[in-house]
Amino acid sequence: MSREIPPFGLRMPDNLKQGLKRLAEERRRSMNAQIVTMLESGLAAEKVASGQN
């Protein structure tokens, strides 16, 4: 992940944060990398579901 990207604050429920932290640790990723990976996957799935290329 590039350090040139400005920080983005995000508030989330503590239980969601703890789940992301646990998943990131299992995958040996930072929480940021895990969130980005999940968002990319989710956006790709949305494009497929809506028929976009």
GIPE-V734957 format. One record per residue. N is the residue number from 1. RES is the residue in one letter. OMEGA is omega in radians with two decimals (none if undefined). Layout:
n=N res=RES omega=OMEGA
n=N res=RES omega=OMEGA
//
This chain:
n=1 res=M omega=-3.07
n=2 res=S omega=3.08
n=3 res=R omega=3.14
n=4 res=E omega=3.13
n=5 res=I omega=-3.13
n=6 res=P omega=3.12
n=7 res=P omega=3.12
n=8 res=F omega=3.13
n=9 res=G omega=-3.12
n=10 res=L omega=3.06
n=11 res=R omega=3.11
n=12 res=M omega=3.09
n=13 res=P omega=-3.08
n=14 res=D omega=-3.13
n=15 res=N omega=3.08
n=16 res=L omega=3.11
n=17 res=K omega=3.14
n=18 res=Q omega=3.09
n=19 res=G omega=3.09
n=20 res=L omega=3.13
n=21 res=K omega=-3.14
n=22 res=R omega=3.13
n=23 res=L omega=3.11
n=24 res=A omega=3.12
n=25 res=E omega=3.12
n=26 res=E omega=-3.10
n=27 res=R omega=-3.13
n=28 res=R omega=3.11
n=29 res=R omega=2.95
n=30 res=S omega=3.08
n=31 res=M omega=3.13
n=32 res=N omega=-3.14
n=33 res=A omega=3.12
n=34 res=Q omega=3.13
n=35 res=I omega=3.13
n=36 res=V omega=3.13
n=37 res=T omega=-3.12
n=38 res=M omega=3.10
n=39 res=L omega=3.11
n=40 res=E omega=3.12
n=41 res=S omega=-3.14
n=42 res=G omega=3.11
n=43 res=L omega=3.10
n=44 res=A omega=3.12
n=45 res=A omega=3.11
n=46 res=E omega=3.12
n=47 res=K omega=3.12
n=48 res=V omega=-3.10
n=49 res=A omega=-3.11
n=50 res=S omega=3.10
n=51 res=G omega=3.10
n=52 res=Q omega=3.09
n=53 res=N omega=none
//
